[in-house]
Amino acid sequence: MKTTGIILLIVGLLLTIFTSFKFFTKEKVIDLGKVELMAQKPHKVNWSPIIGIVVMGAGGIVLWLGYRKK
């Protein structure tokens, strides 16, 4: 339980600091027989830093329960 709490705290901290990430997909633009033109299209995923704070709170509770069960 302690390990899970620590992992949740770290993930929550990362979610709070980094509130988005970007990735690219390749799409076919033109297909003329043997000639193909591909384009990279960017996609951005955003989330609120409140989600990170909630995850850190859950990690703190799990960590506290892990130490309490001794």
N, CA, C and O atoms as CSV, one atom per row, in Angstrom:
chain,resi,resn,atom,element,x,y,z
A,1,MET,N,N,0.802,-1.181,0.000
A,1,MET,CA,C,0.000,0.000,0.000
A,1,MET,C,C,0.855,1.258,0.000
A,1,MET,O,O,0.495,2.273,-0.596
A,2,LYS,N,N,1.974,1.173,0.668
A,2,LYS,CA,C,2.855,2.333,0.729
A,2,LYS,C,C,3.422,2.653,-0.653
A,2,LYS,O,O,3.528,3.816,-1.041
A,3,THR,N,N,3.783,1.607,-1.383
A,3,THR,CA,C,4.341,1.813,-2.720
A,3,THR,C,C,3.302,2.442,-3.646
A,3,THR,O,O,3.619,3.337,-4.429
A,4,THR,N,N,2.072,1.971,-3.551
A,4,THR,CA,C,0.997,2.526,-4.370
A,4,THR,C,C,0.777,4.006,-4.043
A,4,THR,O,O,0.580,4.819,-4.946
A,5,GLY,N,N,0.811,4.350,-2.772
A,5,GLY,CA,C,0.648,5.739,-2.365
A,5,GLY,C,C,1.754,6.632,-2.897
A,5,GLY,O,O,1.499,7.747,-3.352
A,6,ILE,N,N,2.989,6.136,-2.838
A,6,ILE,CA,C,4.126,6.918,-3.348
A,6,ILE,C,C,4.014,7.103,-4.859
A,6,ILE,O,O,4.288,8.187,-5.374
A,7,ILE,N,N,3.613,6.047,-5.569
A,7,ILE,CA,C,3.450,6.139,-7.023
A,7,ILE,C,C,2.347,7.143,-7.374
A,7,ILE,O,O,2.503,7.937,-8.302
A,8,LEU,N,N,1.227,7.109,-6.629
A,8,LEU,CA,C,0.153,8.069,-6.879
A,8,LEU,C,C,0.598,9.499,-6.601
A,8,LEU,O,O,0.214,10.416,-7.326
A,9,LEU,N,N,1.396,9.699,-5.570
A,9,LEU,CA,C,1.909,11.038,-5.282
A,9,LEU,C,C,2.791,11.552,-6.413
A,9,LEU,O,O,2.683,12.713,-6.809
A,10,ILE,N,N,3.660,10.695,-6.932
A,10,ILE,CA,C,4.557,11.096,-8.015
A,10,ILE,C,C,3.772,11.369,-9.300
A,10,ILE,O,O,4.034,12.355,-9.988
A,11,VAL,N,N,2.811,10.499,-9.623
A,11,VAL,CA,C,1.994,10.698,-10.827
A,11,VAL,C,C,1.169,11.977,-10.701
A,11,VAL,O,O,1.038,12.727,-11.668
A,12,GLY,N,N,0.616,12.227,-9.523
A,12,GLY,CA,C,-0.145,13.456,-9.304
A,12,GLY,C,C,0.711,14.698,-9.452
A,12,GLY,O,O,0.270,15.702,-10.011
A,13,LEU,N,N,1.937,14.628,-8.950
A,13,LEU,CA,C,2.852,15.755,-9.093
A,13,LEU,C,C,3.171,16.011,-10.569
A,13,LEU,O,O,3.191,17.159,-11.012
A,14,LEU,N,N,3.419,14.945,-11.321
A,14,LEU,CA,C,3.699,15.099,-12.754
A,14,LEU,C,C,2.486,15.630,-13.509
A,14,LEU,O,O,2.638,16.442,-14.422
A,15,LEU,N,N,1.270,15.181,-13.140
A,15,LEU,CA,C,0.063,15.686,-13.791
A,15,LEU,C,C,-0.161,17.160,-13.477
A,15,LEU,O,O,-0.714,17.892,-14.298
A,16,THR,N,N,0.263,17.598,-12.300
A,16,THR,CA,C,0.107,18.996,-11.931
A,16,THR,C,C,1.116,19.872,-12.667
A,16,THR,O,O,0.783,20.978,-13.092
A,17,ILE,N,N,2.335,19.388,-12.817
A,17,ILE,CA,C,3.380,20.173,-13.471
A,17,ILE,C,C,3.183,20.203,-14.988
A,17,ILE,O,O,3.224,21.268,-15.604
A,18,PHE,N,N,2.971,19.042,-15.579
A,18,PHE,CA,C,2.804,18.942,-17.032
A,18,PHE,C,C,1.326,18.777,-17.341
A,18,PHE,O,O,0.772,17.696,-17.144
A,19,THR,N,N,0.682,19.827,-17.819
A,19,THR,CA,C,-0.765,19.802,-18.025
A,19,THR,C,C,-1.184,19.461,-19.451
A,19,THR,O,O,-2.363,19.575,-19.787
A,20,SER,N,N,-0.251,19.049,-20.286
A,20,SER,CA,C,-0.615,18.642,-21.639
A,20,SER,C,C,0.544,17.880,-22.275
A,20,SER,O,O,1.679,17.933,-21.803
A,21,PHE,N,N,0.229,17.173,-23.356
A,21,PHE,CA,C,1.282,16.590,-24.180
A,21,PHE,C,C,0.802,16.578,-25.624
A,21,PHE,O,O,-0.398,16.613,-25.895
A,22,LYS,N,N,1.748,16.530,-26.535
A,22,LYS,CA,C,1.461,16.596,-27.961
A,22,LYS,C,C,2.012,15.348,-28.637
A,22,LYS,O,O,3.109,14.889,-28.321
A,23,PHE,N,N,1.237,14.807,-29.569
A,23,PHE,CA,C,1.715,13.698,-30.378
A,23,PHE,C,C,1.292,13.929,-31.825
A,23,PHE,O,O,0.390,14.721,-32.099
A,24,PHE,N,N,1.948,13.232,-32.741
A,24,PHE,CA,C,1.719,13.412,-34.167
A,24,PHE,C,C,1.242,12.107,-34.791
A,24,PHE,O,O,1.683,11.022,-34.412
A,25,THR,N,N,0.337,12.231,-35.751
A,25,THR,CA,C,-0.076,11.090,-36.553
A,25,THR,C,C,0.208,11.403,-38.016
A,25,THR,O,O,0.205,12.562,-38.431
A,26,LYS,N,N,0.451,10.354,-38.786
A,26,LYS,CA,C,0.694,10.533,-40.222
A,26,LYS,C,C,-0.600,10.256,-40.968
A,26,LYS,O,O,-1.288,9.268,-40.712
A,27,GLU,N,N,-0.919,11.159,-41.905
A,27,GLU,CA,C,-2.102,11.003,-42.743
A,27,GLU,C,C,-1.711,11.102,-44.211
A,27,GLU,O,O,-0.869,11.914,-44.596
A,28,LYS,N,N,-2.331,10.273,-45.003
A,28,LYS,CA,C,-2.068,10.294,-46.435
A,28,LYS,C,C,-2.812,11.476,-47.051
A,28,LYS,O,O,-4.028,11.600,-46.906
A,29,VAL,N,N,-2.063,12.348,-47.746
A,29,VAL,CA,C,-2.652,13.539,-48.346
A,29,VAL,C,C,-2.971,13.280,-49.806
A,29,VAL,O,O,-4.077,13.561,-50.268
A,30,ILE,N,N,-1.995,12.739,-50.534
A,30,ILE,CA,C,-2.165,12.478,-51.970
A,30,ILE,C,C,-1.676,11.061,-52.256
A,30,ILE,O,O,-0.624,10.639,-51.777
A,31,ASP,N,N,-2.472,10.333,-53.054
A,31,ASP,CA,C,-2.088,8.987,-53.471
A,31,ASP,C,C,-2.260,8.898,-54.982
A,31,ASP,O,O,-3.375,8.768,-55.487
A,32,LEU,N,N,-1.121,8.971,-55.707
A,32,LEU,CA,C,-1.126,8.887,-57.168
A,32,LEU,C,C,-0.325,7.665,-57.605
A,32,LEU,O,O,0.800,7.795,-58.089
A,33,GLY,N,N,-0.896,6.497,-57.434
A,33,GLY,CA,C,-0.186,5.280,-57.821
A,33,GLY,C,C,0.993,5.026,-56.909
A,33,GLY,O,O,0.825,4.729,-55.726
A,34,LYS,N,N,2.220,5.147,-57.476
A,34,LYS,CA,C,3.420,4.903,-56.687
A,34,LYS,C,C,3.831,6.113,-55.845
A,34,LYS,O,O,4.679,5.999,-54.960
A,35,VAL,N,N,3.231,7.262,-56.123
A,35,VAL,CA,C,3.582,8.487,-55.407
A,35,VAL,C,C,2.563,8.724,-54.291
A,35,VAL,O,O,1.360,8.824,-54.534
A,36,GLU,N,N,3.067,8.810,-53.085
A,36,GLU,CA,C,2.214,9.097,-51.939
A,36,GLU,C,C,2.806,10.260,-51.158
A,36,GLU,O,O,4.009,10.287,-50.898
A,37,LEU,N,N,1.984,11.202,-50.791
A,37,LEU,CA,C,2.422,12.303,-49.944
A,37,LEU,C,C,1.752,12.149,-48.585
A,37,LEU,O,O,0.532,12.023,-48.481
A,38,MET,N,N,2.583,12.162,-47.547
A,38,MET,CA,C,2.089,12.016,-46.181
A,38,MET,C,C,2.295,13.331,-45.436
A,38,MET,O,O,3.265,14.048,-45.681
A,39,ALA,N,N,1.390,13.634,-44.540
A,39,ALA,CA,C,1.507,14.825,-43.704
A,39,ALA,C,C,1.405,14.412,-42.244
A,39,ALA,O,O,0.652,13.504,-41.893
A,40,GLN,N,N,2.164,15.084,-41.408
A,40,GLN,CA,C,2.084,14.829,-39.976
A,40,GLN,C,C,1.099,15.815,-39.364
A,40,GLN,O,O,1.253,17.028,-39.505
A,41,LYS,N,N,0.089,15.286,-38.685
A,41,LYS,CA,C,-0.931,16.129,-38.082
A,41,LYS,C,C,-0.728,16.124,-36.564
A,41,LYS,O,O,-0.718,15.057,-35.951
A,42,PRO,N,N,-0.566,17.303,-35.949
A,42,PRO,CA,C,-0.358,17.348,-34.503
A,42,PRO,C,C,-1.682,17.233,-33.736
A,42,PRO,O,O,-2.716,17.740,-34.171
A,43,HIS,N,N,-1.620,16.561,-32.596
A,43,HIS,CA,C,-2.751,16.440,-31.684
A,43,HIS,C,C,-2.255,16.821,-30.294
A,43,HIS,O,O,-1.156,16.441,-29.891
A,44,LYS,N,N,-3.068,17.568,-29.572
A,44,LYS,CA,C,-2.675,18.003,-28.238
A,44,LYS,C,C,-3.725,17.535,-27.234
A,44,LYS,O,O,-4.923,17.724,-27.445
A,45,VAL,N,N,-3.270,16.926,-26.144
A,45,VAL,CA,C,-4.148,16.454,-25.078
A,45,VAL,C,C,-3.900,17.331,-23.857
A,45,VAL,O,O,-2.770,17.434,-23.379
A,46,ASN,N,N,-4.958,17.963,-23.354
A,46,ASN,CA,C,-4.861,18.859,-22.203
A,46,ASN,C,C,-5.687,18.313,-21.046
A,46,ASN,O,O,-6.686,17.625,-21.254
A,47,TRP,N,N,-5.261,18.625,-19.827
A,47,TRP,CA,C,-6.048,18.322,-18.641
A,47,TRP,C,C,-5.799,19.410,-17.608
A,47,TRP,O,O,-4.819,20.151,-17.684
A,48,SER,N,N,-6.693,19.489,-16.657
A,48,SER,CA,C,-6.613,20.506,-15.622
A,48,SER,C,C,-5.606,20.096,-14.545
A,48,SER,O,O,-5.496,18.910,-14.236
A,49,PRO,N,N,-4.872,21.048,-13.971
A,49,PRO,CA,C,-3.964,20.704,-12.875
A,49,PRO,C,C,-4.706,20.234,-11.625
A,49,PRO,O,O,-4.104,19.644,-10.728
A,50,ILE,N,N,-6.005,20.495,-11.568
A,50,ILE,CA,C,-6.799,20.018,-10.429
A,50,ILE,C,C,-6.815,18.493,-10.394
A,50,ILE,O,O,-6.877,17.903,-9.315
A,51,ILE,N,N,-6.759,17.851,-11.553
A,51,ILE,CA,C,-6.709,16.391,-11.612
A,51,ILE,C,C,-5.452,15.887,-10.910
A,51,ILE,O,O,-5.511,14.903,-10.173
A,52,GLY,N,N,-4.331,16.540,-11.126
A,52,GLY,CA,C,-3.086,16.161,-10.458
A,52,GLY,C,C,-3.174,16.331,-8.955
A,52,GLY,O,O,-2.661,15.506,-8.198
A,53,ILE,N,N,-3.828,17.406,-8.521
A,53,ILE,CA,C,-3.981,17.635,-7.082
A,53,ILE,C,C,-4.863,16.557,-6.461
A,53,ILE,O,O,-4.583,16.091,-5.357
A,54,VAL,N,N,-5.926,16.155,-7.158
A,54,VAL,CA,C,-6.806,15.095,-6.662
A,54,VAL,C,C,-6.049,13.771,-6.576
A,54,VAL,O,O,-6.195,13.038,-5.598
A,55,VAL,N,N,-5.247,13.462,-7.584
A,55,VAL,CA,C,-4.466,12.220,-7.570
A,55,VAL,C,C,-3.439,12.251,-6.438
A,55,VAL,O,O,-3.222,11.236,-5.776
A,56,MET,N,N,-2.803,13.407,-6.208
A,56,MET,CA,C,-1.861,13.516,-5.085
A,56,MET,C,C,-2.587,13.334,-3.752
A,56,MET,O,O,-2.049,12.711,-2.836
A,57,GLY,N,N,-3.795,13.869,-3.638
A,57,GLY,CA,C,-4.575,13.677,-2.416
A,57,GLY,C,C,-4.914,12.219,-2.190
A,57,GLY,O,O,-4.831,11.726,-1.065
A,58,ALA,N,N,-5.297,11.524,-3.254
A,58,ALA,CA,C,-5.587,10.096,-3.141
A,58,ALA,C,C,-4.330,9.323,-2.753
A,58,ALA,O,O,-4.393,8.391,-1.952
A,59,GLY,N,N,-3.195,9.710,-3.318
A,59,GLY,CA,C,-1.932,9.060,-2.950
A,59,GLY,C,C,-1.575,9.294,-1.494
A,59,GLY,O,O,-1.071,8.397,-0.819
A,60,GLY,N,N,-1.838,10.506,-1.008
A,60,GLY,CA,C,-1.583,10.800,0.394
A,60,GLY,C,C,-2.457,9.977,1.316
A,60,GLY,O,O,-1.992,9.499,2.351
A,61,ILE,N,N,-3.721,9.805,0.953
A,61,ILE,CA,C,-4.626,8.993,1.764
A,61,ILE,C,C,-4.196,7.532,1.765
A,61,ILE,O,O,-4.188,6.888,2.814
A,62,VAL,N,N,-3.837,7.004,0.593
A,62,VAL,CA,C,-3.385,5.604,0.508
A,62,VAL,C,C,-2.102,5.412,1.304
A,62,VAL,O,O,-1.940,4.405,1.994
A,63,LEU,N,N,-1.195,6.369,1.210
A,63,LEU,CA,C,0.059,6.289,1.965
A,63,LEU,C,C,-0.205,6.344,3.463
A,63,LEU,O,O,0.407,5.599,4.229
A,64,TRP,N,N,-1.106,7.218,3.885
A,64,TRP,CA,C,-1.455,7.343,5.296
A,64,TRP,C,C,-2.104,6.058,5.805
A,64,TRP,O,O,-1.813,5.614,6.916
A,65,LEU,N,N,-2.983,5.456,4.998
A,65,LEU,CA,C,-3.606,4.195,5.406
A,65,LEU,C,C,-2.590,3.071,5.474
A,65,LEU,O,O,-2.715,2.170,6.303
A,66,GLY,N,N,-1.585,3.116,4.610
A,66,GLY,CA,C,-0.541,2.092,4.634
A,66,GLY,C,C,0.294,2.163,5.912
A,66,GLY,O,O,0.660,1.125,6.463
A,67,TYR,N,N,0.597,3.358,6.388
A,67,TYR,CA,C,1.350,3.500,7.622
A,67,TYR,C,C,0.472,3.248,8.852
A,67,TYR,O,O,0.980,2.832,9.893
A,68,ARG,N,N,-0.797,3.487,8.749
A,68,ARG,CA,C,-1.718,3.327,9.866
A,68,ARG,C,C,-1.957,1.868,10.198
A,68,ARG,O,O,-2.256,1.549,11.349
A,69,LYS,N,N,-1.835,0.973,9.230
A,69,LYS,CA,C,-2.137,-0.446,9.437
A,69,LYS,C,C,-1.042,-1.213,10.160
A,69,LYS,O,O,-1.173,-2.421,10.357
A,70,LYS,N,N,0.031,-0.546,10.559
A,70,LYS,CA,C,1.130,-1.236,11.242
A,70,LYS,C,C,0.700,-1.861,12.514
A,70,LYS,O,O,1.511,-2.478,13.204
